[in-house]
């Protein structure tokens, strides 16, 4: 069954998900605030800044009018960096109210808001009136846009407090190379999605310093433990972190050169400054901002997170990473299950 779907955000992930939905036979409107990007997408079916050498479906329609994208859309997918999600959700909510329209709201954002520590679904709930949304679903899991574009086999999670909404998303997205599993733990899914970016930065740092597989395996395993510890403190189901939005997303982000967070960490490990790394990347490095939020949350809730605390000190206090690694290895001995 063909549905009209609005995708707000034409970066790599948003545009690739929009293309997948269009190829699945849906009527997709991809919104971007950049008129030049819209023209290139519509005329040449390309998005060169984000997805070099990839051809988009000719049935995918881009627009710079958010209202045109949203009007009559049964589903709205927000796929932008965390820092902009509140503003875009507010604009979408205003349009939905004006149109007297009710839509299912999806997001594919992986981060936490600064200062408030709020998750993307919480920001969306505050900005889009309840009367204009059927529910909120988080889409997250091990999924580089580049791999989805080449139709690599991919499995991710759709999480919602109302699992019937997650199952609705399954029907929209599932095809022969892209599979979505449902989950009713949106808190855990969003924590896993956000915090794994911090561990990916740490993994990149290790490689940049010359460490090998043993070190990476130790980091990923103990990093997952910290992610779970903080998520559970905020009400997440611990079993969520053993799934696609937890360990799955962590593995792919902490081991791949396609990860901006890994690449940023790798450059830090090689001795570059954070300012130079961020300038060189040219796109948002979510883990840098999430590190600050996660560190402050852990301090507030008295949750022990030594790896994430160390990355915070590297990013925000210019601490010597080699000294911090030595400190981590020399910590008091303890049980693995603590």
Helices and strands as residue ranges (DSSP letters): E 4-8, H 12-23, E 27-31, H 35-43, E 61-63, H 66-70, E 75-78, H 82-99, E 103-107, H 120-127, G 130-132, E 133-140, H 145-149, E 154-159, H 163-173, E 178-183, H 186-209, H 213-233, G 238-242, I 244-248, H 249-255, H 260-269, H 274-281, H 286-301, H 306-316, H 321-329
